[in-house]
Amino acid sequence: MVALEVCANSITSALAAQEGGAVRVELCDNLYAGGTTPSPGHITVARKLLNIKLYVLIRPRGADFLYSDIEFETMVADVQYCIDAGCDGIVTGILNADGTVDIERNRTLVQMAKKAGLGATFHRAFDMCADYFQALEDIIELGFERILTSGGKSTAVEGSRVIAELVKQADSRISIMAGSGVTEINAAELVLFTGVNEIHGTLQSRVQSKMQYANDHIVMGSTIGDEYAIDVTDAKRVRSIIANANEDLNT
């Protein structure tokens, strides 16, 4: 079976992922910035309500994956919080300035997690590496259990050839999980072409606010958007992508 991990931007999204049949949630915040670490409150309540596996994104900010000493200290503290909160795993990734995997810092985070019984996923920092195939070997050596990748492209469909090569090189030593732009429309074809057995997506639908009064003359954020709607994972879309991704396996 092809397993689905849902990138959930809220507890509501996480619960929809669970309802739809996802095996795991990657809980995060600020998806517009590629995702950052969620608040302690989100982590605590999600752990209380979820029966499926809960992995938490350990990323102190958006943009690149080269972190200062203070940012790394924050990441260490966030991993410890996830351990104390009873999470199942962490999702992280740190690079050097030359685009190689930061062995020392990644090892610190992975060893913290593994010592406490948590799993570890190397996220799409992988797609910003200078050499994907050397990075794959480094990440395997570090003890990560999977890599989330779009094959170095904006979407997994665009990077499908690289993903297929990574699956072949990994040779079951680590799981290659395809993510970015994966939907119920393209999942089956992507799985068939690449050979991945895990996929990752948000599977969101727009939900309108229940506010009766609306001020249409104000923008609350730094960019123009709809202040009275949010994007939330849709359980129906979750069920649909799981069915589609496993279509060829069930025939």
RODRENZA-246704 format. One record per residue (C-alpha): residue number from 1; residue in one letter; chain; x, y, z. Coordinates in Angstrom, 1 decimal. Layout:
N
{n:NUM	res:A	chain:A	c1:X	c2:Y	c3:Z}
...
***
This chain:
251
{n:1	res:M	chain:A	c1:0.0	c2:0.0	c3:0.0}
{n:2	res:V	chain:A	c1:1.1	c2:3.5	c3:-0.8}
{n:3	res:A	chain:A	c1:0.9	c2:5.6	c3:2.5}
{n:4	res:L	chain:A	c1:-0.1	c2:9.2	c3:2.7}
{n:5	res:E	chain:A	c1:1.4	c2:11.8	c3:5.0}
{n:6	res:V	chain:A	c1:-0.6	c2:15.0	c3:5.3}
{n:7	res:C	chain:A	c1:1.1	c2:18.3	c3:5.9}
{n:8	res:A	chain:A	c1:-1.3	c2:19.9	c3:8.3}
{n:9	res:N	chain:A	c1:-1.3	c2:23.6	c3:9.0}
{n:10	res:S	chain:A	c1:-3.7	c2:23.3	c3:12.0}
{n:11	res:I	chain:A	c1:-5.3	c2:20.8	c3:14.4}
{n:12	res:T	chain:A	c1:-8.4	c2:21.0	c3:12.3}
{n:13	res:S	chain:A	c1:-6.4	c2:19.9	c3:9.2}
{n:14	res:A	chain:A	c1:-4.7	c2:17.2	c3:11.2}
{n:15	res:L	chain:A	c1:-8.0	c2:15.7	c3:12.3}
{n:16	res:A	chain:A	c1:-9.3	c2:15.8	c3:8.8}
{n:17	res:A	chain:A	c1:-6.2	c2:13.9	c3:7.7}
{n:18	res:Q	chain:A	c1:-6.9	c2:11.3	c3:10.3}
{n:19	res:E	chain:A	c1:-10.5	c2:11.0	c3:9.3}
{n:20	res:G	chain:A	c1:-9.5	c2:10.6	c3:5.6}
{n:21	res:G	chain:A	c1:-7.1	c2:7.7	c3:6.3}
{n:22	res:A	chain:A	c1:-3.6	c2:9.3	c3:6.4}
{n:23	res:V	chain:A	c1:-1.0	c2:7.3	c3:8.3}
{n:24	res:R	chain:A	c1:0.8	c2:10.3	c3:9.6}
{n:25	res:V	chain:A	c1:0.6	c2:14.1	c3:10.0}
{n:26	res:E	chain:A	c1:3.4	c2:16.6	c3:9.6}
{n:27	res:L	chain:A	c1:2.2	c2:19.4	c3:11.8}
{n:28	res:C	chain:A	c1:3.5	c2:22.8	c3:10.9}
{n:29	res:D	chain:A	c1:2.7	c2:26.5	c3:10.6}
{n:30	res:N	chain:A	c1:3.2	c2:29.2	c3:8.0}
{n:31	res:L	chain:A	c1:2.7	c2:27.1	c3:4.9}
{n:32	res:Y	chain:A	c1:3.1	c2:30.3	c3:2.8}
{n:33	res:A	chain:A	c1:6.7	c2:30.3	c3:3.9}
{n:34	res:G	chain:A	c1:7.2	c2:26.6	c3:3.2}
{n:35	res:G	chain:A	c1:6.4	c2:25.7	c3:6.8}
{n:36	res:T	chain:A	c1:7.8	c2:26.6	c3:10.2}
{n:37	res:T	chain:A	c1:7.6	c2:25.0	c3:13.7}
{n:38	res:P	chain:A	c1:4.1	c2:25.1	c3:15.2}
{n:39	res:S	chain:A	c1:3.3	c2:26.5	c3:18.6}
{n:40	res:P	chain:A	c1:3.6	c2:24.4	c3:21.8}
{n:41	res:G	chain:A	c1:-0.2	c2:24.6	c3:22.1}
{n:42	res:H	chain:A	c1:-0.7	c2:23.2	c3:18.7}
{n:43	res:I	chain:A	c1:1.7	c2:20.3	c3:19.4}
{n:44	res:T	chain:A	c1:0.1	c2:19.5	c3:22.7}
{n:45	res:V	chain:A	c1:-3.5	c2:19.5	c3:21.6}
{n:46	res:A	chain:A	c1:-2.7	c2:17.6	c3:18.4}
{n:47	res:R	chain:A	c1:-1.0	c2:14.9	c3:20.4}
{n:48	res:K	chain:A	c1:-4.0	c2:14.7	c3:22.7}
{n:49	res:L	chain:A	c1:-6.5	c2:14.3	c3:19.8}
{n:50	res:L	chain:A	c1:-4.6	c2:12.3	c3:17.2}
{n:51	res:N	chain:A	c1:-4.4	c2:8.5	c3:17.1}
{n:52	res:I	chain:A	c1:-2.2	c2:8.4	c3:13.9}
{n:53	res:K	chain:A	c1:1.5	c2:9.3	c3:14.0}
{n:54	res:L	chain:A	c1:2.3	c2:12.9	c3:14.7}
{n:55	res:Y	chain:A	c1:5.6	c2:14.3	c3:13.3}
{n:56	res:V	chain:A	c1:6.4	c2:18.0	c3:13.9}
{n:57	res:L	chain:A	c1:8.3	c2:20.3	c3:11.6}
{n:58	res:I	chain:A	c1:11.5	c2:21.6	c3:13.2}
{n:59	res:R	chain:A	c1:12.2	c2:24.8	c3:11.2}
{n:60	res:P	chain:A	c1:12.6	c2:28.1	c3:13.0}
{n:61	res:R	chain:A	c1:12.0	c2:30.3	c3:9.9}
{n:62	res:G	chain:A	c1:11.3	c2:30.3	c3:6.2}
{n:63	res:A	chain:A	c1:13.8	c2:30.9	c3:3.4}
{n:64	res:D	chain:A	c1:17.1	c2:28.9	c3:3.3}
{n:65	res:F	chain:A	c1:18.3	c2:26.0	c3:5.6}
{n:66	res:L	chain:A	c1:21.6	c2:27.6	c3:6.8}
{n:67	res:Y	chain:A	c1:21.0	c2:28.4	c3:10.4}
{n:68	res:S	chain:A	c1:22.8	c2:30.6	c3:13.0}
{n:69	res:D	chain:A	c1:23.9	c2:29.3	c3:16.4}
{n:70	res:I	chain:A	c1:20.8	c2:30.9	c3:18.0}
{n:71	res:E	chain:A	c1:18.5	c2:29.3	c3:15.4}
{n:72	res:F	chain:A	c1:20.0	c2:25.9	c3:16.0}
{n:73	res:E	chain:A	c1:19.7	c2:26.3	c3:19.7}
{n:74	res:T	chain:A	c1:16.0	c2:27.0	c3:19.1}
{n:75	res:M	chain:A	c1:15.7	c2:23.8	c3:17.0}
{n:76	res:V	chain:A	c1:17.3	c2:21.7	c3:19.7}
{n:77	res:A	chain:A	c1:14.8	c2:23.1	c3:22.2}
{n:78	res:D	chain:A	c1:11.9	c2:22.4	c3:19.9}
{n:79	res:V	chain:A	c1:13.0	c2:18.8	c3:19.4}
{n:80	res:Q	chain:A	c1:13.1	c2:18.4	c3:23.2}
{n:81	res:Y	chain:A	c1:9.6	c2:19.8	c3:23.5}
{n:82	res:C	chain:A	c1:8.4	c2:17.3	c3:20.9}
{n:83	res:I	chain:A	c1:10.0	c2:14.5	c3:22.9}
{n:84	res:D	chain:A	c1:8.4	c2:15.7	c3:26.1}
{n:85	res:A	chain:A	c1:5.0	c2:16.0	c3:24.4}
{n:86	res:G	chain:A	c1:5.1	c2:12.4	c3:23.2}
{n:87	res:C	chain:A	c1:5.3	c2:13.1	c3:19.5}
{n:88	res:D	chain:A	c1:6.2	c2:10.2	c3:17.2}
{n:89	res:G	chain:A	c1:8.8	c2:12.0	c3:15.2}
{n:90	res:I	chain:A	c1:10.4	c2:15.2	c3:13.8}
{n:91	res:V	chain:A	c1:10.8	c2:16.6	c3:10.4}
{n:92	res:T	chain:A	c1:13.9	c2:18.7	c3:9.8}
{n:93	res:G	chain:A	c1:17.0	c2:19.4	c3:7.7}
{n:94	res:I	chain:A	c1:20.1	c2:21.6	c3:7.9}
{n:95	res:L	chain:A	c1:22.5	c2:22.5	c3:5.1}
{n:96	res:N	chain:A	c1:26.0	c2:24.0	c3:4.9}
{n:97	res:A	chain:A	c1:26.6	c2:27.1	c3:2.9}
{n:98	res:D	chain:A	c1:28.0	c2:25.1	c3:0.0}
{n:99	res:G	chain:A	c1:24.7	c2:23.1	c3:-0.4}
{n:100	res:T	chain:A	c1:25.9	c2:19.9	c3:1.4}
{n:101	res:V	chain:A	c1:24.2	c2:18.3	c3:4.3}
{n:102	res:D	chain:A	c1:25.3	c2:19.7	c3:7.7}
{n:103	res:I	chain:A	c1:26.4	c2:16.4	c3:9.2}
{n:104	res:E	chain:A	c1:27.2	c2:17.6	c3:12.8}
{n:105	res:R	chain:A	c1:24.0	c2:19.5	c3:13.4}
{n:106	res:N	chain:A	c1:21.6	c2:17.0	c3:11.7}
{n:107	res:R	chain:A	c1:23.3	c2:14.2	c3:13.8}
{n:108	res:T	chain:A	c1:22.6	c2:16.1	c3:17.0}
{n:109	res:L	chain:A	c1:18.9	c2:16.4	c3:16.2}
{n:110	res:V	chain:A	c1:18.5	c2:12.9	c3:14.9}
{n:111	res:Q	chain:A	c1:20.3	c2:11.3	c3:17.9}
{n:112	res:M	chain:A	c1:18.1	c2:13.3	c3:20.3}
{n:113	res:A	chain:A	c1:15.0	c2:12.0	c3:18.5}
{n:114	res:K	chain:A	c1:16.1	c2:8.4	c3:18.1}
{n:115	res:K	chain:A	c1:17.4	c2:8.1	c3:21.7}
{n:116	res:A	chain:A	c1:13.8	c2:9.1	c3:22.9}
{n:117	res:G	chain:A	c1:12.2	c2:6.6	c3:20.4}
{n:118	res:L	chain:A	c1:11.1	c2:9.2	c3:17.8}
{n:119	res:G	chain:A	c1:11.5	c2:8.9	c3:14.1}
{n:120	res:A	chain:A	c1:13.1	c2:11.5	c3:11.8}
{n:121	res:T	chain:A	c1:12.3	c2:12.7	c3:8.3}
{n:122	res:F	chain:A	c1:14.7	c2:14.9	c3:6.3}
{n:123	res:H	chain:A	c1:12.5	c2:17.5	c3:4.6}
{n:124	res:R	chain:A	c1:12.7	c2:19.4	c3:1.3}
{n:125	res:A	chain:A	c1:16.0	c2:21.1	c3:2.4}
{n:126	res:F	chain:A	c1:17.1	c2:18.0	c3:0.4}
{n:127	res:D	chain:A	c1:15.8	c2:19.7	c3:-2.8}
{n:128	res:M	chain:A	c1:18.2	c2:22.6	c3:-2.2}
{n:129	res:C	chain:A	c1:21.3	c2:20.4	c3:-2.0}
{n:130	res:A	chain:A	c1:24.1	c2:20.8	c3:-4.6}
{n:131	res:D	chain:A	c1:24.4	c2:17.0	c3:-5.1}
{n:132	res:Y	chain:A	c1:21.2	c2:15.0	c3:-4.4}
{n:133	res:F	chain:A	c1:22.8	c2:11.6	c3:-4.7}
{n:134	res:Q	chain:A	c1:25.7	c2:12.4	c3:-2.3}
{n:135	res:A	chain:A	c1:23.1	c2:14.0	c3:0.1}
{n:136	res:L	chain:A	c1:21.1	c2:10.8	c3:-0.1}
{n:137	res:E	chain:A	c1:24.1	c2:8.8	c3:1.2}
{n:138	res:D	chain:A	c1:24.8	c2:11.3	c3:3.9}
{n:139	res:I	chain:A	c1:21.2	c2:11.3	c3:5.1}
{n:140	res:I	chain:A	c1:21.1	c2:7.5	c3:5.2}
{n:141	res:E	chain:A	c1:24.3	c2:7.5	c3:7.3}
{n:142	res:L	chain:A	c1:22.8	c2:10.0	c3:9.7}
{n:143	res:G	chain:A	c1:19.9	c2:7.7	c3:10.5}
{n:144	res:F	chain:A	c1:16.9	c2:9.5	c3:9.0}
{n:145	res:E	chain:A	c1:14.1	c2:7.1	c3:8.1}
{n:146	res:R	chain:A	c1:12.8	c2:9.0	c3:5.1}
{n:147	res:I	chain:A	c1:13.5	c2:11.9	c3:2.7}
{n:148	res:L	chain:A	c1:10.7	c2:14.2	c3:1.6}
{n:149	res:T	chain:A	c1:11.5	c2:15.4	c3:-1.9}
{n:150	res:S	chain:A	c1:10.1	c2:16.9	c3:-5.1}
{n:151	res:G	chain:A	c1:13.2	c2:15.8	c3:-7.0}
{n:152	res:G	chain:A	c1:14.8	c2:19.3	c3:-6.9}
{n:153	res:K	chain:A	c1:11.9	c2:20.9	c3:-8.8}
{n:154	res:S	chain:A	c1:9.0	c2:23.0	c3:-7.7}
{n:155	res:T	chain:A	c1:6.6	c2:20.0	c3:-7.9}
{n:156	res:A	chain:A	c1:7.1	c2:16.2	c3:-7.6}
{n:157	res:V	chain:A	c1:5.7	c2:15.7	c3:-11.1}
{n:158	res:E	chain:A	c1:8.4	c2:18.0	c3:-12.5}
{n:159	res:G	chain:A	c1:11.1	c2:16.2	c3:-10.5}
{n:160	res:S	chain:A	c1:9.7	c2:12.7	c3:-11.1}
{n:161	res:R	chain:A	c1:12.8	c2:11.4	c3:-13.0}
{n:162	res:V	chain:A	c1:15.1	c2:12.4	c3:-10.2}
{n:163	res:I	chain:A	c1:12.8	c2:10.9	c3:-7.6}
{n:164	res:A	chain:A	c1:12.8	c2:7.6	c3:-9.5}
{n:165	res:E	chain:A	c1:16.6	c2:7.6	c3:-9.6}
{n:166	res:L	chain:A	c1:16.7	c2:8.3	c3:-5.8}
{n:167	res:V	chain:A	c1:14.3	c2:5.4	c3:-5.1}
{n:168	res:K	chain:A	c1:16.6	c2:3.1	c3:-7.1}
{n:169	res:Q	chain:A	c1:19.8	c2:4.3	c3:-5.4}
{n:170	res:A	chain:A	c1:18.1	c2:4.1	c3:-1.9}
{n:171	res:D	chain:A	c1:17.4	c2:0.5	c3:-2.5}
{n:172	res:S	chain:A	c1:15.1	c2:0.2	c3:0.5}
{n:173	res:R	chain:A	c1:17.8	c2:1.6	c3:2.9}
{n:174	res:I	chain:A	c1:15.6	c2:4.7	c3:3.4}
{n:175	res:S	chain:A	c1:12.1	c2:5.7	c3:2.2}
{n:176	res:I	chain:A	c1:11.8	c2:8.3	c3:-0.5}
{n:177	res:M	chain:A	c1:8.5	c2:10.2	c3:0.0}
{n:178	res:A	chain:A	c1:7.3	c2:12.3	c3:-3.0}
{n:179	res:G	chain:A	c1:5.8	c2:15.7	c3:-2.0}
{n:180	res:S	chain:A	c1:4.9	c2:19.1	c3:-3.5}
{n:181	res:G	chain:A	c1:2.0	c2:19.4	c3:-5.8}
{n:182	res:V	chain:A	c1:0.9	c2:15.8	c3:-5.3}
{n:183	res:T	chain:A	c1:-2.9	c2:15.6	c3:-5.7}
{n:184	res:E	chain:A	c1:-5.6	c2:13.0	c3:-6.3}
{n:185	res:I	chain:A	c1:-5.3	c2:13.8	c3:-10.1}
{n:186	res:N	chain:A	c1:-1.6	c2:12.9	c3:-10.4}
{n:187	res:A	chain:A	c1:-0.8	c2:10.6	c3:-7.5}
{n:188	res:A	chain:A	c1:-1.4	c2:7.3	c3:-9.3}
{n:189	res:E	chain:A	c1:0.8	c2:8.2	c3:-12.3}
{n:190	res:L	chain:A	c1:3.5	c2:9.6	c3:-10.0}
{n:191	res:V	chain:A	c1:3.6	c2:6.5	c3:-7.9}
{n:192	res:L	chain:A	c1:3.8	c2:4.2	c3:-10.9}
{n:193	res:F	chain:A	c1:6.6	c2:6.2	c3:-12.6}
{n:194	res:T	chain:A	c1:8.8	c2:6.7	c3:-9.5}
{n:195	res:G	chain:A	c1:8.2	c2:3.6	c3:-7.4}
{n:196	res:V	chain:A	c1:7.7	c2:5.6	c3:-4.2}
{n:197	res:N	chain:A	c1:5.5	c2:4.0	c3:-1.5}
{n:198	res:E	chain:A	c1:4.9	c2:7.2	c3:0.5}
{n:199	res:I	chain:A	c1:3.4	c2:10.5	c3:-0.7}
{n:200	res:H	chain:A	c1:2.9	c2:13.8	c3:1.0}
{n:201	res:G	chain:A	c1:0.4	c2:16.6	c3:0.4}
{n:202	res:T	chain:A	c1:-1.9	c2:19.2	c3:2.0}
{n:203	res:L	chain:A	c1:-5.1	c2:18.2	c3:0.3}
{n:204	res:Q	chain:A	c1:-6.8	c2:21.5	c3:1.3}
{n:205	res:S	chain:A	c1:-10.1	c2:23.1	c3:0.4}
{n:206	res:R	chain:A	c1:-11.1	c2:26.7	c3:1.1}
{n:207	res:V	chain:A	c1:-13.4	c2:27.3	c3:4.1}
{n:208	res:Q	chain:A	c1:-15.3	c2:30.5	c3:4.4}
{n:209	res:S	chain:A	c1:-15.5	c2:32.4	c3:7.7}
{n:210	res:K	chain:A	c1:-18.7	c2:32.4	c3:9.8}
{n:211	res:M	chain:A	c1:-18.3	c2:36.0	c3:10.6}
{n:212	res:Q	chain:A	c1:-21.4	c2:38.0	c3:10.0}
{n:213	res:Y	chain:A	c1:-19.7	c2:41.4	c3:9.9}
{n:214	res:A	chain:A	c1:-16.8	c2:41.9	c3:7.5}
{n:215	res:N	chain:A	c1:-14.5	c2:44.9	c3:7.1}
{n:216	res:D	chain:A	c1:-13.6	c2:44.9	c3:3.4}
{n:217	res:H	chain:A	c1:-11.3	c2:47.9	c3:3.7}
{n:218	res:I	chain:A	c1:-8.4	c2:46.4	c3:5.5}
{n:219	res:V	chain:A	c1:-5.5	c2:44.0	c3:4.9}
{n:220	res:M	chain:A	c1:-4.2	c2:42.3	c3:8.1}
{n:221	res:G	chain:A	c1:-1.1	c2:40.6	c3:6.7}
{n:222	res:S	chain:A	c1:1.9	c2:41.7	c3:4.6}
{n:223	res:T	chain:A	c1:0.2	c2:40.5	c3:1.4}
{n:224	res:I	chain:A	c1:-3.3	c2:40.9	c3:0.0}
{n:225	res:G	chain:A	c1:-5.6	c2:38.0	c3:0.6}
{n:226	res:D	chain:A	c1:-9.0	c2:36.9	c3:1.8}
{n:227	res:E	chain:A	c1:-9.3	c2:37.8	c3:5.5}
{n:228	res:Y	chain:A	c1:-12.5	c2:35.8	c3:5.8}
{n:229	res:A	chain:A	c1:-11.4	c2:32.4	c3:4.5}
{n:230	res:I	chain:A	c1:-8.8	c2:29.7	c3:5.4}
{n:231	res:D	chain:A	c1:-7.4	c2:26.7	c3:3.7}
{n:232	res:V	chain:A	c1:-8.0	c2:23.4	c3:5.6}
{n:233	res:T	chain:A	c1:-7.2	c2:19.8	c3:4.8}
{n:234	res:D	chain:A	c1:-10.3	c2:18.1	c3:3.3}
{n:235	res:A	chain:A	c1:-11.0	c2:14.6	c3:4.5}
{n:236	res:K	chain:A	c1:-12.7	c2:13.7	c3:1.2}
{n:237	res:R	chain:A	c1:-9.6	c2:14.7	c3:-0.8}
{n:238	res:V	chain:A	c1:-7.5	c2:12.7	c3:1.6}
{n:239	res:R	chain:A	c1:-9.6	c2:9.6	c3:1.0}
{n:240	res:S	chain:A	c1:-9.5	c2:10.2	c3:-2.8}
{n:241	res:I	chain:A	c1:-5.8	c2:10.6	c3:-3.1}
{n:242	res:I	chain:A	c1:-5.2	c2:7.4	c3:-1.1}
{n:243	res:A	chain:A	c1:-7.6	c2:5.5	c3:-3.3}
{n:244	res:N	chain:A	c1:-6.0	c2:6.9	c3:-6.5}
{n:245	res:A	chain:A	c1:-2.4	c2:6.3	c3:-5.4}
{n:246	res:N	chain:A	c1:-3.2	c2:2.6	c3:-4.7}
{n:247	res:E	chain:A	c1:-5.3	c2:2.2	c3:-7.8}
{n:248	res:D	chain:A	c1:-2.9	c2:0.0	c3:-9.7}
{n:249	res:L	chain:A	c1:-2.2	c2:-2.1	c3:-6.6}
{n:250	res:N	chain:A	c1:-5.9	c2:-2.9	c3:-6.2}
{n:251	res:T	chain:A	c1:-6.5	c2:-4.0	c3:-9.8}
***
